[in-house]
Amino acid sequence: MPEVANIIDGMYLDRLVKQLDDTAFQSAFHQVDSQDAGRLIELKLGAKIAYERWVAALAFPANVFSVSNHPPYDGTLQVFEQWHAYIVAAEGTRKIEIRDVLLATVTGLASRRQVELRHLLNTKSVTRVLEGPSKSLRWPRRVQDTVSRALVLVARQGGKPDIESALARVQELSELQRTVEEDWLQSSERSEESALSLLGLYHAAQATIVVTNYVLTGEYRGIKGRPINVQTELSVLMSRAHEYAELSADPELMTWIKSVGMIIAKLRADTVWANGFNISQSIDALIRTISGRSGPMYSMLPSQQDALAGNLLDAQREAVVLQMPTSSGKTLMAELSALQAISSYSGAKVVYLTPTRALATQVRRTLGTDFAELGIEVTAASSAFEEDPFEMALLDSVSGVVISTPEKLDLLLRGRAEWFDQVRLMIVDEAHLLTDGERGARLELLIANIRREHPHVRLLLLTPFVQNAKEVASWLSKERGSDVDVQWRPSRLIIGLAKLTGRGKGRTLEIEWKEPHRNSSEISNTRLALDDNERRILRENRNVRTTAITLSKRLRTLGPSLGMFTASRKDAEKAALEMAASKSEIDPSTAPPEFRVALALAKSEYGEENDLARCLSKGVAFHHSALSSELRYLVERLASLGTLDYIAATTTLAQGMNFPVSSVVIHSVTKGMPAKALKPAEFWNIAGRAGRVGLSEKGVIVFANPDHRPHWERYTQFLSERVDSALNDAIKKINETDTVKWTYKTHEGIRPFIQYLGHAVASLGARQTASELERLVTASLAGRSPQTRAALLRLARKYLADVASKDQGYMKVADQTGLASFSFDELYASIAEDPVLRHGDAETLRGQEGLKHLVDALAKLPELSLALDNGYGEIDTEAVASVVHRWMNGATVREIADLFAGEETDRVRNAGNYVFKRVSQIMSWGAHAYLRGRGMSSREAAEDEHRMLPAFIQYGVNSPEAVVASIMGVPRHAAAGISEVYRRRNGNLSPEGSGQFKSFLQESSVEDWQEAIEGTTVATYVSASDLRIVWRDAQGLSRRN
C-alpha cells in the first residue's frame, strides 16, 4: 500500500526514481521482477504534486511566450525523470493515461530532454495510449483528450504522418462542434461555467492547429489568407484560453491550459523555422528542403539551438571553434555556415576538410542531397598527394562546396595558390586531430598558411571536445575569433567494466557501471548468468576477444553493437566471423541495394569466399584499413540503414563517421607500433558513438578486459582534453646538435614544420623568410608556447642557413612536391642519374621495369615508407614495383596477395592494407614529386600522359576517363567500363572535357552501366541498376532517376 509520507518526500522519490531507472536498465539484460504497485502509485502521486507545484509558480503566459528559446526550466528535469521512470515501470503493471504522457511531454520539453522524451513516446505502451479511442468521452473531455493526444504526436515527431494525424484529429473537432456543443451545454447543470470551459478548450485547440501547421510548413495563414505572426497568435490564443479557464473556476482546466501552453510554446521554439529561417534566402531554401524530404526534420536539437544562439553565424567573426558532442548535429551547423558564405559572395567556394576519403564520401552524400534543390554543387577532391590535369580542370570549374583531405588541400596551396581566391570559408571537421602527431602538425601548419596567405578565408573548426576552445579561436584570429561551446548531450552514456566470476554453472559475467556525465546515477552491477554454450566457448577460448564477443551478443538486445579492436585488424576480423557464425543469412532480394553492391565489391576485390563477404551475408562486418574507401563507406551506410547489427572495427571508425550503434564493447585501447594507449579524445570519438540520436536514449560502453580498469577509470574521469600542438612534443625529441637534414630524416613529427619553412622560402625567398621568421613561428599554434617557440626558432634559423644559397625557383618546385628540400635534392639527383627516369616515355614508366626505377628513387626518401611489411623495414623494390604495376593494370587485392607471405587470409589482409595505404596514398605522392623533379631536370613540361601516372597509381586504373570516374566515386571495378562507354560515344577525353564527362556520368542510364560492367567479375554478383542507384545516392543525386 502507498504511504502518504512517501508521496511528499522528495528524497524518497529521488531514490525510487534511481531504483526504477536501474531496474529498467537491468531489464535489457535479463528478466526482472514486476514493480510493486504501491511504489508506482507513490511515484505517480508524487510526480503530480511536484508538477502542480511547478506549474502553479509558472507565470503564464509571460514566462512561456516571452522569448523563443528558454534554458531548462528550474525543477523540470527532476519531475520529468519521475514521469519517465513511472511510465517505463508501469508497463504491464498499471494503466498509463494520456494525462501521464502529457505531463511527461511538458517536462521533457521544458527540461530539454527531447531525445529521451521521443524515445519514450515511441514505446509500445505510449503508442497504445495515443491510439486509444476518445469518441466515447463527454464533449469537453473529448476536446481536451484530442488536443492532448495531438500535441504529444507533434512532440513525438515520428515523421510527417504523426504531424498530419495530429492536425486531422483537431480539425475534426471543428466539424463536430456544431452538432455536439449545443446538446452538451443544454444538459450541463452549470451552463455558464461549462461555456467558459469550452471557450478555453477551443482556444487551446485553435492554438494546436496553428502550431501544428507551423511545425509542418513554417507558417500559418489567417482569415485573409496571409501569413500571420505565429508567436503572437499563439500567445494571444493561449492567454485567452487561460482567462476563460480562470473564469470557469476549474483548477484542473487551468493546469491543463498551462501544460498545453508550455508544449505549444516549446514546439514552436524548437522548430527549424524558429531557429534557422529568415537568415538568408539560401538557408531558407535548405530549411524547406530538410523539412519536406522523406524522413523530415522539423525541430532542432537543443545543441543546434545553442550553437545558433551562440552567434555561430555572426558574419563579423573570422574564425569559430564549434564544440559539440558526438551525434549532436554538427553537420547541419556546417551546412548553414557554408550557405551563409556562398550567399554572401559571388562565385564563392567553401572547402570542407575531412580526415578520410570515406568520411568525405559520407559528407558529399549528405551535403549533395541537402544542397541539390538549391543548385549548389558539391564536389569531392581526391585524397592523396597527387594532381592530374583532369581533376584540376574539374576543380577549377566548380563553385559551391569542395570536400578535401588536408593533404590534398596542402598540395593545392603549394602549387595553385590562385585557386583560393574564391574560397570564403574552410570548415575543418574533427579539428581535435590537430594533436595527432605528424598529421596533426600538418593540419595545424596548413591552417597557419591559409591564415597567413589568404586572410580572406574564414575558418570553422568542428570538434566534439576541446578544453581550450577559446585559446584555439584566439590563435586563429585574435580579435575576431571566438568559440561556441555547446554542452548539451543527446543521450546518456553508461560505461562498464566486465569480469568473469564464479565457477561451473555459477559462471557469470559481472559488469560494474559508471555514468560519467551524471553525478546522480546509481546503476548497480549487472550479473549475466552464462548458459552452457557460453561457458563452453569461454572455457575453450580463454581470451579477451571471446569475452568481447559474448558481451556483444548479449548487448545486441539494445540494438546494433560495435566491437572496438584498436590494436589488431586480425582480431577484428576473427570477432566478426565468430559473431556471424551464429546468425542466419540475409535474403539479398529483401536487403537494400547497398547490401548487394557491398557483397559484389567484396567478392570481386578479395575473392569469392573472402571473410568480409561471409560476414556481410550474415549482417555483420569488420572495418579497418585493408578495406577500400568504397567498402568502408558501404559498411557504414549499411549500419545506418540497420542492415548490419554488429561491426568489429579498428581506429578507422574514429574519424567522424555517422555510425549509429547502441553499444560499444572495448577489446583493446592501444594503437600503433610500439603500442600506445588511446588519448581520451581518441577513445571518446569512437566509444561516444553509442546511443546516437534516433537510435537509443542510452549508449552502453563495456570494457571486456578487467585488466583495463586503469583505462576505464581514466577515460571516465577525463571526458575531454586540451588541443595542443603536436609540435610541442615533436620539438622536445630532437637533438639540437644534429643537422637539420638528419633531424628531418629521423623525427617524422617535426617534418611538417621543416616543410612549412620550405614553403615560406619558396614563396618569399630565404632573406625575406629570415626577416619574417618570428611571425612565421608565431603563426603556428605551437608558437603560443614560449619554450616551444624558442626551440622552433633555433631549428628554423639552422634550416635557413642550410638553404640560403638555393635558387628560389628550385625551392618552389620542391615545395610543390610536398617534400622537404633535402628529400627533393635526393630525388632530383636520382632523376639526373637515371636515363629511364629522366627521359623514359609514359609507356615505359608505367611498365614494371620503369616502376622499379621509380621505386628505387623513392625508397631513398624518408617520407615514403614503402616496404611490404607494414610499410617499414628493408624495401624489396622489385616486389613493390610488381604490386604497383598489377594494381594499375586492374589486378584485384586477392591477385596481388600472391606477392605477400603468410596464410591466405593474412596475405589478403596485408595486401589490402598495403594497396590502400602505401600504394594509393604514398606511392602516388612519390610519383607526383617525381614528375615535378623530372620537369625541372629535363626542362620540359610534362605531357598529359606522363602527368596521369600519380592518378593511375592512386586509383588502380590506366585511363584518364577511368581516373575521372574514380574521382567521382565510381567503384574501381566499374570505372574502366564506364570510361570505355564514354570513349565509344564521345572519343578520348581531354582535360577541357572533364565537365562533359561529369555530365555524362550524372545522366547515365541503367543501360550505360550495364554496358560498362558487361564481362566483368562484378557483373556476376550485382545488377547494373543496383550499382547505379548506390552511386547516385553516394553522390547526393536522386535515387529515383
JODAZI-V665477 format. One record per backbone hydrogen bond with DSSP energy under -0.5 kcal/mol. NH is the residue of the N-H (numbers start at 1). CO is the residue of the C=O. If there is no record, write none. Layout:
nh = (NH,NH)
co = (CO,CO)
//
This chain:
nh = (6,7,8,9,10,13,14,15,16,17,18,19,20,21,22,23,24,25,26,27,28,29,30,40,41,42,43,44,45,46,47,48,49,50,51,52,53,54,55,56,57,58,59,60,63,64,65,66,73,76,79,80,81,82,83,84,85,86,87,88,89,90,91,91,93,94,101,102,103,104,105,106,107,108,109,110,111,112,113,117,118,119,120,121,122,123,127,128,129,130,131,132,137,142,143,144,145,146,147,148,149,150,151,152,153,154,155,156,157,162,163,164,165,166,167,168,169,170,171,172,173,173,174,175,176,177,178,179,180,181,184,185,186,187,188,188,194,195,196,197,198,199,200,201,202,203,204,205,206,207,208,209,210,211,212,213,214,215,216,217,218,218,219,222,225,228,230,233,234,235,236,237,238,239,240,241,242,243,244,245,246,247,248,249,249,250,251,254,255,256,257,258,259,260,261,262,263,264,265,266,267,268,269,270,271,271,272,275,276,277,279,279,284,285,286,287,288,289,290,291,292,292,293,297,298,300,304,305,306,307,308,309,310,311,312,314,315,317,318,319,320,321,322,322,323,323,324,324,328,333,334,335,336,337,338,339,340,341,342,343,344,345,348,349,350,351,352,352,353,353,354,360,361,362,363,364,365,366,367,368,369,370,371,372,374,375,375,376,377,379,381,381,385,386,392,393,394,395,396,397,398,398,400,401,402,403,403,404,405,409,410,411,412,413,414,415,416,419,420,421,422,423,424,424,425,426,427,428,428,429,429,431,431,433,434,435,436,437,439,440,441,442,443,444,445,446,447,448,449,450,451,452,453,454,457,458,458,459,460,461,462,462,463,467,469,472,473,474,475,476,477,481,482,484,485,486,486,487,492,494,494,495,495,496,497,498,499,501,506,507,508,509,510,510,511,512,512,514,518,521,524,526,528,528,529,530,535,536,537,538,539,540,541,543,547,548,549,550,551,552,553,554,555,556,557,558,559,561,562,563,564,564,565,565,566,568,572,573,574,575,576,577,578,579,580,581,582,582,583,586,588,590,591,591,595,596,597,598,599,600,601,602,603,604,605,606,607,610,614,615,616,617,618,619,620,621,623,627,632,633,634,635,636,637,638,639,640,641,642,643,644,645,646,647,648,649,649,650,653,654,656,659,660,661,661,662,663,664,665,666,666,667,667,668,671,676,678,683,684,685,686,686,687,688,689,690,691,692,692,695,696,699,700,701,702,703,704,704,706,708,709,710,712,713,714,715,716,717,717,718,719,724,726,728,729,730,731,732,733,733,734,736,738,743,744,745,746,747,750,751,751,752,753,754,755,756,757,758,759,760,761,762,763,764,765,765,769,770,771,772,773,776,777,778,779,780,784,785,786,789,790,791,792,793,794,795,796,797,798,799,800,801,802,803,804,806,811,812,813,814,815,816,817,817,818,818,819,824,825,826,827,828,829,830,831,832,833,834,834,835,838,839,840,840,845,846,847,847,850,851,852,853,854,855,856,857,858,859,860,861,864,865,866,867,870,871,872,876,877,880,881,882,883,884,885,886,887,888,889,890,891,894,896,897,898,899,900,907,908,909,910,911,912,913,914,915,916,917,918,918,919,920,921,922,923,924,925,926,927,928,929,930,931,932,933,934,935,936,937,938,939,940,946,947,948,949,952,953,954,955,956,957,963,964,965,966,967,968,969,970,974,975,976,978,979,980,981,982,983,984,985,985,986,987,993,994,997,998,999,1000,1001,1002,1003,1004,1004,1009,1010,1011,1012,1013,1014,1016,1020,1021,1022,1027,1028,1029,1030,1031,1032,1033,1034,1035,1036,1037)
co = (3,3,4,6,8,9,10,11,12,13,14,15,16,17,18,19,20,21,22,23,25,26,26,36,37,38,39,40,41,42,43,44,45,46,47,48,49,50,51,52,53,55,57,58,59,61,61,62,110,73,75,76,77,78,79,80,81,82,83,84,85,86,87,88,90,90,97,98,99,100,101,102,103,104,105,106,107,109,108,113,114,115,116,117,118,120,123,124,125,126,127,129,134,138,139,140,141,142,143,144,145,146,147,148,149,150,151,152,153,159,159,160,161,162,163,164,165,166,167,168,169,170,170,171,172,173,174,176,176,177,180,181,182,183,184,185,190,191,192,193,194,195,196,197,198,199,200,201,202,203,204,205,206,207,208,209,210,211,212,213,213,214,213,226,222,220,228,229,230,231,232,233,234,235,236,237,238,239,240,241,242,243,244,245,246,245,249,250,251,252,253,254,255,256,257,258,259,260,261,262,263,264,265,266,267,268,298,271,272,273,276,280,280,281,282,283,284,285,286,287,288,289,289,290,296,270,301,301,302,303,304,305,306,308,307,311,313,314,480,480,459,482,320,461,321,484,322,463,325,329,330,331,332,333,334,335,336,337,338,339,340,341,345,422,400,425,350,402,351,427,404,356,357,358,359,360,361,362,363,364,365,366,367,368,371,371,372,371,375,401,379,403,921,384,388,389,390,391,392,393,394,395,348,377,350,379,401,352,382,405,406,407,408,409,410,411,412,416,417,418,419,420,349,422,349,458,351,426,460,353,427,428,462,430,431,432,433,435,436,436,437,438,439,440,441,442,443,444,445,446,447,448,449,450,454,424,456,318,426,320,428,460,322,721,466,468,469,470,471,472,473,477,319,321,483,323,484,485,697,492,699,493,514,701,512,703,510,508,503,504,501,528,499,508,526,497,510,495,515,518,522,511,509,526,527,507,531,532,533,534,535,536,537,541,543,544,545,546,547,548,549,550,551,552,554,555,555,645,663,647,562,665,563,649,668,565,568,569,570,571,572,573,574,575,576,577,578,579,580,617,586,587,587,588,592,592,593,594,595,596,597,598,599,600,601,602,603,607,610,611,612,613,615,616,615,646,648,624,628,629,630,631,632,633,634,635,636,637,639,638,638,619,619,561,621,563,647,623,650,651,654,657,658,659,689,560,560,700,562,664,702,564,665,564,676,671,669,679,680,681,682,683,683,684,686,687,661,661,689,692,692,492,662,494,664,496,666,702,704,705,706,707,708,709,710,711,712,713,714,714,717,722,434,725,725,726,727,728,729,730,731,734,735,739,740,741,742,743,747,747,748,748,750,750,751,752,753,754,755,756,757,758,759,760,760,761,765,766,767,768,770,772,773,774,775,777,781,782,784,785,786,787,788,789,790,791,792,793,794,795,796,797,798,799,800,803,807,808,809,810,811,812,813,814,814,815,814,820,821,822,823,824,825,826,827,828,829,830,831,833,834,835,835,836,841,842,843,844,844,847,848,849,850,851,852,853,854,855,857,858,861,863,864,871,868,867,869,874,875,876,877,878,879,880,881,882,883,884,885,887,886,605,892,893,895,896,897,903,904,905,906,907,908,909,910,911,912,913,913,914,914,915,917,917,918,919,921,922,923,924,925,926,927,928,929,930,931,932,933,934,935,935,943,943,944,946,948,949,950,951,952,952,959,960,961,962,963,964,966,965,971,971,972,974,975,976,977,978,979,980,981,982,982,983,990,991,993,994,995,996,997,998,999,1000,1001,1005,1006,1007,1008,1009,1010,1013,1017,1018,1018,1023,1024,1025,1026,1027,1028,1029,1030,1031,1033,1032)
//
